[in-house]
């Protein structure tokens, strides 16, 4: 799932637990598996390859919020919490985003044929789940606005950069072994992109289409191709008709897993 979805899920989870007066930096920890990939030498395989059973020392307690992100992604990708760490791609995955995405696979293959770009069936499966994840926060935009999720994430980035960097750097260095200068570099770059204005600019189908085209090198100015992409993303939005059910099931599974927030 995308950063805003992860932030919204954590907001709702903590609100249901009636937890208040929470330092904003926890929301930055919660997006770290995606945040670190801003660095050109850090990929999602590295950021998601953390043992879910990892014992977290008290001085690095905020790592629990990184783990919350990974548990949500497990349920989106696999349909269950991975027993140990990041799993390999599974074309038969029963995760939420893959089950929804399977209805997009043929359209993805057809669009690639339109621009004469070769793609395997497995790659189309992978892209289909990503399109669902790219569309999910658009579907829950009203809830995101109600929870002021965009404002909160932008404020959390600013708060962490100004007040909590020593703790943040030490924690992420312990958790991932990423060098301190690289963590600081990521946060400097992230402060440019994760602002209220930039996040709001991404909250439409057109921006997601451009993200998708850029990520997978789909270069074409053909209007029919663009119309096909727009129909693909609209179909993805229509498929996400049970967003609250997914959150409820995710929250219950994480509770059953005995994940607990910590504010040390």
Secondary structure, DSSP 8 states (H G I E B T S, - for coil): --HHHHHHHHHHHHHHTT--S--THHHHHHTHHHHGGGSTT--HHHHH---TT----GGGTTHHHHHHHHHHHHHHHTSS--SSS-----TT--SHHHHHHGGGHHHHHHHHHHTT----HHHHHHHHHHHHHHHHHHHTHHHHHHTTHHHHHHHHHHHHHHH-HHHHHHHHHHHH---HHHHHHHHHHHHHHSSHHHHHHT-SHHHHHHHHHHHHT-----HHHHHHHHHHHHHHHHH---HHHHHHHHHHHHHHTT------
